[in-house]
Amino acid sequence: MFEMMIWAGTGLTLLGIGGLIWCVLRANRIRRDGLKDEELRAALMAILPYNLGSLLLSAVGLILVVIGIMLG
């Protein structure tokens, strides 16, 4: 059971890290587009929920891994 918790946590962590990498790549692409200040700010603010969600997903995955290791 705890082994399954560790693998589920690993999957969630990798999914969260993938989301964070996507956010970085998207932000770099937006910056290279040469938008005006307000447009740039609005475009980057649109990425913020995805960034925070990915960070949360990664943190929850790491918590599951740690709990699975401690209890297993």
N, C-alpha and C positions, 0 to 999 in steps of 0.2 A: 504494500500500500504506500509506504513512504517513498519507495523507488519511483512509483508513478507520480507522486507529488513533486519529486525532484525533476523528472522529465517534463512535466507540465510547466513547472516554473522556468525551466530552461527554454522551453518553446515560447513562453510569454516574454521572457527577457530578450530573446533573439528577435521576436516580432517587434518589440519596443525599440530595440537598437536599429532595426531596419527602418522603422518610422522616423527615428531621429536622423538617420542618414538621408532619407528622402527629404526631410525638412531643410537640411543643410544644402543639399543639391538644388532644391527649389528656390531657396533664398539667394543662392549664388546666381542662378539663372535670372531671377528678378532684378538683381543689382546690375547685371550686365546689359539688361534691356535699355538702360538709360532713361528711366522714367523721371518725371519731375518729383520734387520732394513730397508733395501730398499724395501723389499716386504711388510712389515707392512705399511710403508709410502705410497706406491702406492695403497694399498688396502683402507687405510683411505682417501686418496685423491679421490678415486672413489666414496665415500659416500658424499663428500662435496657438489656436486650440488643438491643432494636430500635434504640435510640438509638446504641449503639456500632456496631452493624452498618451503620446508615445513614452514620455518620461514616466508617467504614472504606471503604464503597462509594464515597463521595464522594472520599475521598483517593486511592483507586486510580484513579478516573476522572481526577482532576487529574494524577496521575503519568503516565497514558497520554497525556494531551493534551500535557504538557510534553515527553515523550520523542518523540512524533510531530512536534512543532514543531522540536525540536533536530535530529532525524535527517532531517527532510524539508526 
